[in-house]
Amino acid sequence: MPFQPDPTLPDLARLKSQLLTSGVQQSNNSLWQVINQLIDALQNVNSGLNSGEVGGGANPDASYITVDNELADLPGSSQLLPGFGIDIDTSVPGEVTINTSGYWAPLSDGDLVEAEIIFADGEVIMVFCPDV
């Protein structure tokens, strides 16, 4: 899903009025100018986000891996599709969990009558067999 701005962006008018009545303009005019310009810039960004004019989110030219097909909004995106025995869980907001289903089995030589288990450095080699 593309970036969605927080609908409860703060109103900076109160902060601007506090700056104007603080006396900083007379005591330290350079500091007052910097703070005033920061407040103005934040007000511009807020109004742009509220009107939808400023993207502020995902770069459409970048590459993204997405759970859903997002090609319409992100031309550089690729949808992550699960293979055999893999499940992608997005039920928890902000989290993606990749689960596997299957079982571990010892690797053998493949002989169906007298199979021999394969070892490496004295340890059994185990392989994951996904459910299909």
DRENGU-273958 format. One record per residue (C-alpha): x, y, z. Coordinates in steps of 0.05 Angstrom, whole numbers, m for minus. Each point is the difference from the previous one (the first is absolute). Example, Ala and Ser with C-alpha at 12.3 -4.5 7.8 and 13.67 -1.06 7.14 Angstrom:
<atoms>
@xx 246&yy m90&zz 156
@xx 27&yy 69&zz m13
</atoms>
This chain:
<atoms>
@xx 0&yy 0&zz 0
@xx 28&yy 69&zz m17
@xx 17&yy 51&zz 54
@xx m60&yy 30&zz 36
@xx 13&yy 63&zz 40
@xx m23&yy 5&zz 72
@xx m69&yy 34&zz m3
@xx 13&yy 34&zz 68
@xx 58&yy 46&zz m20
@xx 12&yy 54&zz 53
@xx m25&yy 71&zz m10
@xx 62&yy 43&zz 3
@xx m37&yy 66&zz 7
@xx 3&yy m5&zz 76
@xx 75&yy m11&zz m2
@xx 8&yy 60&zz m46
@xx m40&yy 45&zz 47
@xx 42&yy m24&zz 60
@xx 63&yy 18&zz m39
@xx m27&yy 69&zz m15
@xx m16&yy 14&zz 73
@xx 64&yy m31&zz 29
@xx 44&yy 61&zz m9
@xx 53&yy m40&zz m37
@xx m8&yy 46&zz m60
@xx 28&yy 58&zz 40
@xx 52&yy m38&zz 41
@xx 28&yy m46&zz m55
@xx m27&yy 19&zz m68
@xx 43&yy m52&zz m38
@xx m28&yy m57&zz 43
@xx m71&yy 27&zz m9
@xx 8&yy 1&zz m76
@xx 24&yy m72&zz m2
@xx m56&yy m25&zz 44
@xx m51&yy 41&zz m39
@xx 25&yy m29&zz m66
@xx m3&yy m71&zz 28
@xx m72&yy 10&zz 22
@xx m18&yy 29&zz m69
@xx 33&yy m60&zz m35
@xx m37&yy m49&zz 45
@xx m66&yy 36&zz m14
@xx 14&yy m7&zz m75
@xx 15&yy m74&zz 6
@xx m62&yy m11&zz 43
@xx m46&yy 35&zz m49
@xx 31&yy m39&zz m57
@xx m10&yy m66&zz 36
@xx m72&yy 18&zz 17
@xx m15&yy 19&zz m72
@xx 36&yy m60&zz m30
@xx 47&yy 44&zz m40
@xx 64&yy m23&zz 34
@xx 15&yy m74&zz m7
@xx 45&yy m5&zz 60
@xx m1&yy m76&zz m6
@xx 26&yy m53&zz m46
@xx 45&yy 18&zz m58
@xx m35&yy m27&zz m62
@xx 68&yy m9&zz m35
@xx 30&yy m45&zz 55
@xx m6&yy m76&zz 3
@xx m47&yy m30&zz 52
@xx m21&yy m70&zz 20
@xx m74&yy 0&zz 17
@xx m49&yy m52&zz 27
@xx m56&yy 25&zz m46
@xx 4&yy 21&zz m73
@xx 19&yy 74&zz 5
@xx 21&yy 12&zz m72
@xx m52&yy 55&zz m10
@xx 29&yy 43&zz 56
@xx 73&yy m26&zz 0
@xx 24&yy m16&zz m70
@xx 65&yy m28&zz 27
@xx m34&yy m49&zz 47
@xx 2&yy m76&zz m2
@xx m52&yy m42&zz 35
@xx 28&yy m51&zz 49
@xx m35&yy m66&zz m15
@xx 7&yy m61&zz 46
@xx 27&yy m64&zz m29
@xx m18&yy m71&zz 21
@xx m7&yy m8&zz 75
@xx 7&yy 75&zz 14
@xx m53&yy 46&zz 29
@xx 4&yy 76&zz 4
@xx m39&yy 27&zz 60
@xx m17&yy 74&zz 1
@xx m55&yy m4&zz 53
@xx 40&yy 42&zz 51
@xx 4&yy 73&zz m23
@xx 72&yy 21&zz m16
@xx 26&yy m72&zz 0
@xx 11&yy m53&zz m54
@xx 12&yy m70&zz 25
@xx 24&yy m55&zz m47
@xx m19&yy m69&zz 24
@xx 19&yy m67&zz m29
@xx m39&yy m64&zz 4
@xx 34&yy m67&zz m9
@xx 47&yy m46&zz 37
@xx 73&yy m15&zz 10
@xx 26&yy m67&zz m24
@xx 69&yy m32&zz m4
@xx 33&yy 0&zz m68
@xx 8&yy m69&zz m29
@xx 31&yy m30&zz m62
@xx m69&yy m9&zz m31
@xx m1&yy m76&zz 0
@xx m72&yy m21&zz 15
@xx 18&yy m70&zz 24
@xx 63&yy 11&zz 43
@xx 6&yy 74&zz 9
@xx 64&yy 26&zz 32
@xx 1&yy 66&zz 39
@xx 53&yy 49&zz m22
@xx 46&yy 31&zz 52
@xx 48&yy 59&zz 0
@xx 53&yy 5&zz 55
@xx m37&yy m52&zz 40
@xx m66&yy 38&zz m2
@xx m62&yy m21&zz m38
@xx m17&yy 48&zz m57
@xx m71&yy 23&zz 8
@xx m43&yy 30&zz m56
@xx m65&yy 38&zz 3
@xx m57&yy m30&zz m38
@xx m55&yy 51&zz m13
@xx m73&yy m21&zz m1
@xx m29&yy 6&zz m71
</atoms>
